[in-house]
Amino acid sequence: MVKHPEVIITLPKNSDAYVIIITCLRAIKNHNLGSELYDFANHIKKNGHNNLLKSVSYWFTIKSI
């Protein structure tokens, strides 16, 4: 289940980690979720680089373009 399904992250196909993280940070800011930034960062760190999209999909709805 997605933690914040109302937050839709739009990512180009084959986005690198930098693009994914920056997009997520902007979404956190734009949706006033700053209080969850620490938990988001720890979740990403715990699951590692290889599972980045899986981690992000736990937090937000992902749309590819």
C-alpha positions in Angstrom: 0.0 0.0 0.0 1.3 3.5 -0.9 1.8 5.8 2.0 0.8 8.9 0.1 -1.1 7.8 -3.0 -2.3 11.4 -3.6 1.3 12.4 -4.4 2.1 11.5 -8.0 5.8 11.4 -9.0 6.3 11.7 -12.7 9.6 10.3 -13.9 11.1 9.9 -17.4 12.0 6.4 -18.4 15.4 5.3 -17.3 15.7 8.1 -14.7 18.9 8.0 -12.7 19.0 8.1 -8.9 19.6 11.9 -8.8 16.5 12.7 -10.8 14.4 10.3 -8.7 15.6 11.7 -5.4 15.2 15.4 -6.5 11.7 14.7 -7.8 10.8 13.1 -4.5 12.2 16.0 -2.5 10.3 18.5 -4.5 7.1 16.5 -4.0 7.7 16.3 -0.3 8.1 20.1 -0.2 5.2 20.9 -2.5 2.8 18.6 -0.5 4.0 19.9 2.9 5.4 16.6 4.0 8.6 18.0 5.5 7.8 16.3 8.8 8.3 12.9 7.1 11.6 13.8 5.3 13.7 12.0 8.0 11.6 8.8 7.7 11.7 9.0 3.9 15.5 9.4 3.8 16.0 6.5 6.3 13.7 4.3 4.2 15.7 5.0 1.1 19.0 4.5 2.9 17.9 1.2 4.5 16.7 -0.3 1.2 19.7 0.8 -0.8 20.4 2.1 -4.3 19.3 -1.0 -6.1 15.8 -0.8 -4.6 15.3 2.9 -5.1 12.2 2.8 -7.2 10.6 0.2 -5.0 11.3 2.4 -2.0 9.8 5.5 -3.7 6.8 3.5 -4.8 6.1 2.7 -1.1 5.8 6.4 -0.4 4.3 7.9 -3.6 2.4 7.0 -6.8 4.9 6.8 -9.7 3.9 7.7 -13.2 6.4 7.2 -16.1 6.6 9.4 -19.1 
